[in-house]
Amino acid sequence: MVVAVQKGLENIKEKLREKGYDVVTFGEYNYPIDAVVYNGAGFEGSFVTNNNMPSLSASTADRSYGVFLVNATNRTIEEIDHMLQRKVYSPLF
Protein backbone atom coordinates (compact mmCIF):
# COMPACT_ATOMS: atom_id res chain seq x y z
CA MET A 1 0.00 0.00 0.00
CA VAL A 2 1.34 3.41 -1.00
CA VAL A 3 0.51 6.06 1.59
CA ALA A 4 1.12 9.73 0.87
CA VAL A 5 1.72 11.75 4.04
CA GLN A 6 1.42 15.53 4.24
CA LYS A 7 4.59 17.55 4.83
CA GLY A 8 5.11 18.31 8.48
CA LEU A 9 3.97 14.87 9.65
CA GLU A 10 7.44 13.31 9.52
CA ASN A 11 6.90 11.38 12.77
CA ILE A 12 3.87 9.67 11.25
CA LYS A 13 5.79 9.01 8.01
CA GLU A 14 8.56 7.24 9.90
CA LYS A 15 6.20 5.17 12.05
CA LEU A 16 4.20 4.06 8.99
CA ARG A 17 7.46 3.02 7.27
CA GLU A 18 8.34 0.97 10.36
CA LYS A 19 4.96 -0.76 10.00
CA GLY A 20 5.79 -1.72 6.41
CA TYR A 21 3.91 0.88 4.37
CA ASP A 22 5.38 2.43 1.23
CA VAL A 23 5.38 6.07 2.33
CA VAL A 24 5.76 9.09 0.05
CA THR A 25 5.37 12.83 0.52
CA PHE A 26 1.93 14.11 -0.42
CA GLY A 27 2.10 16.43 -3.43
CA GLU A 28 5.56 15.28 -4.52
CA TYR A 29 4.70 11.81 -5.80
CA ASN A 30 3.13 11.58 -9.25
CA TYR A 31 2.14 7.91 -9.29
CA PRO A 32 -0.85 5.95 -7.95
CA ILE A 33 -1.42 6.17 -4.20
CA ASP A 34 -3.82 4.23 -2.03
CA ALA A 35 -4.24 6.64 0.87
CA VAL A 36 -3.42 10.14 2.11
CA VAL A 37 -2.65 10.93 5.74
CA TYR A 38 -3.04 14.64 6.47
CA ASN A 39 -3.49 17.15 9.24
CA GLY A 40 -7.00 18.59 9.10
CA ALA A 41 -5.75 22.14 9.51
CA GLY A 42 -4.02 22.33 6.14
CA PHE A 43 -5.18 19.76 3.62
CA GLU A 44 -4.92 20.71 -0.05
CA GLY A 45 -6.73 17.99 -1.99
CA SER A 46 -5.86 19.36 -5.41
CA PHE A 47 -2.70 17.25 -5.36
CA VAL A 48 -4.85 14.12 -5.78
CA THR A 49 -5.06 13.97 -9.57
CA ASN A 50 -5.63 11.41 -12.30
CA ASN A 51 -1.89 10.67 -12.10
CA ASN A 52 -2.40 9.37 -8.56
CA MET A 53 -5.23 7.04 -9.56
CA PRO A 54 -4.71 3.62 -11.17
CA SER A 55 -5.53 3.54 -14.85
CA LEU A 56 -8.63 1.58 -15.72
CA SER A 57 -8.41 -1.16 -18.31
CA ALA A 58 -10.76 -3.89 -19.40
CA SER A 59 -9.39 -6.16 -16.67
CA THR A 60 -9.85 -3.57 -13.90
CA ALA A 61 -12.99 -1.77 -15.05
CA ASP A 62 -15.20 -3.74 -12.65
CA ARG A 63 -13.27 -2.59 -9.56
CA SER A 64 -13.83 0.56 -7.53
CA TYR A 65 -10.83 2.85 -7.14
CA GLY A 66 -10.24 5.86 -5.01
CA VAL A 67 -7.89 7.42 -2.50
CA PHE A 68 -8.60 6.79 1.17
CA LEU A 69 -8.23 10.01 3.21
CA VAL A 70 -7.13 9.83 6.85
CA ASN A 71 -7.16 12.92 9.05
CA ALA A 72 -4.30 12.41 11.53
CA THR A 73 -5.50 15.13 13.91
CA ASN A 74 -5.77 13.68 17.44
CA ARG A 75 -5.09 10.12 16.18
CA THR A 76 -2.45 7.70 17.40
CA ILE A 77 -0.31 5.76 14.97
CA GLU A 78 -2.22 2.63 15.99
CA GLU A 79 -5.53 4.26 15.05
CA ILE A 80 -4.11 5.41 11.71
CA ASP A 81 -2.70 1.95 11.02
CA HIS A 82 -6.06 0.36 11.86
CA MET A 83 -7.88 2.70 9.47
CA LEU A 84 -5.39 2.04 6.67
CA GLN A 85 -5.58 -1.73 7.10
CA ARG A 86 -9.37 -1.86 7.12
CA LYS A 87 -10.14 1.27 5.09
CA VAL A 88 -12.71 2.31 7.65
CA TYR A 89 -12.75 5.26 10.04
CA SER A 90 -14.29 3.51 13.03
CA PRO A 91 -15.96 0.23 13.92
CA LEU A 92 -19.63 -0.02 13.02
CA PHE A 93 -20.52 -1.59 16.37
Backbone torsions as a table, in degrees:
resi	resn	phi	psi	omega
1	MET	NA	129.4	177.1
2	VAL	-96.4	120.7	-178.3
3	VAL	-116.0	121.5	175.2
4	ALA	-92.2	128.6	-177.9
5	VAL	-116.5	134.5	-179.4
6	GLN	-61.2	144.9	174.6
7	LYS	-56.8	144.0	-179.4
8	GLY	96.3	-10.4	179.0
9	LEU	-109.6	45.0	-175.7
10	GLU	-60.7	-35.2	178.3
11	ASN	-61.1	-42.8	178.6
12	ILE	-67.2	-41.5	177.7
13	LYS	-55.3	-48.1	-177.0
14	GLU	-65.3	-43.2	-178.9
15	LYS	-66.6	-36.3	176.4
16	LEU	-67.3	-38.4	174.9
17	ARG	-59.8	-43.8	178.8
18	GLU	-60.2	-29.9	179.4
19	LYS	-85.4	-0.4	173.8
20	GLY	100.5	5.2	178.6
21	TYR	-79.0	149.4	169.4
22	ASP	-83.4	111.4	-172.9
23	VAL	-110.9	132.6	177.6
24	VAL	-129.7	167.3	178.1
25	THR	-87.5	127.1	-179.5
26	PHE	-61.5	129.8	179.3
27	GLY	92.2	-11.2	-179.4
28	GLU	-114.9	2.2	-176.4
29	TYR	-118.7	122.0	-172.0
30	ASN	-109.2	38.3	-179.6
31	TYR	-132.8	169.3	-177.8
32	PRO	-55.7	137.6	175.3
33	ILE	-125.6	155.1	-179.8
34	ASP	-99.4	-30.4	-175.9
35	ALA	-152.0	157.9	174.5
36	VAL	-126.1	129.2	173.5
37	VAL	-108.6	124.4	-174.9
38	TYR	-139.6	165.6	173.3
39	ASN	-96.5	126.4	-174.4
40	GLY	-56.9	-18.6	-177.1
41	ALA	-77.9	-17.1	-174.6
42	GLY	-148.8	45.5	-177.8
43	PHE	-85.6	128.8	176.5
44	GLU	-118.2	96.8	-174.5
45	GLY	-73.1	-7.3	-177.8
46	SER	-68.0	-11.3	177.1
47	PHE	-76.4	-15.3	176.2
48	VAL	-83.9	106.4	-174.4
49	THR	-123.5	-179.1	175.7
50	ASN	-59.8	-27.7	178.3
51	ASN	-65.5	-26.6	-179.4
52	ASN	-87.4	-5.1	-178.3
53	MET	-103.2	143.1	176.6
54	PRO	-62.2	144.0	177.3
55	SER	-75.5	143.9	-179.5
56	LEU	-93.8	133.4	176.3
57	SER	-128.7	178.8	-179.9
58	ALA	-57.8	-35.2	-177.3
59	SER	-78.5	-18.0	-178.5
60	THR	-114.2	1.2	-174.2
61	ALA	-63.8	-21.9	-178.2
62	ASP	-87.6	-0.4	-179.3
63	ARG	-98.6	154.0	175.6
64	SER	-95.4	133.1	179.1
65	TYR	-123.2	151.5	176.8
66	GLY	-177.9	178.9	178.0
67	VAL	-114.0	124.1	-179.3
68	PHE	-81.5	123.8	-178.3
69	LEU	-101.3	128.9	-179.9
70	VAL	-123.9	117.0	175.5
71	ASN	-82.8	116.8	-175.8
72	ALA	-81.8	-5.9	-177.5
73	THR	-59.0	124.1	178.4
74	ASN	60.8	27.3	177.9
75	ARG	-114.3	143.8	173.8
76	THR	-84.0	165.4	177.6
77	ILE	-63.4	-32.4	178.2
78	GLU	-66.1	-40.7	177.7
79	GLU	-65.3	-42.3	178.8
80	ILE	-63.4	-44.8	178.8
81	ASP	-60.4	-43.8	179.3
82	HIS	-60.2	-44.6	179.8
83	MET	-64.0	-42.0	-179.4
84	LEU	-66.0	-40.9	-179.4
85	GLN	-65.1	-40.3	-173.7
86	ARG	-102.6	-9.9	-177.2
87	LYS	53.1	43.0	173.6
88	VAL	-137.0	153.6	-178.4
89	TYR	-86.5	-32.1	178.9
90	SER	-160.0	158.7	177.8
91	PRO	-62.3	148.2	177.8
92	LEU	-72.7	-31.6	-176.6
93	PHE	-130.1	NA	NA
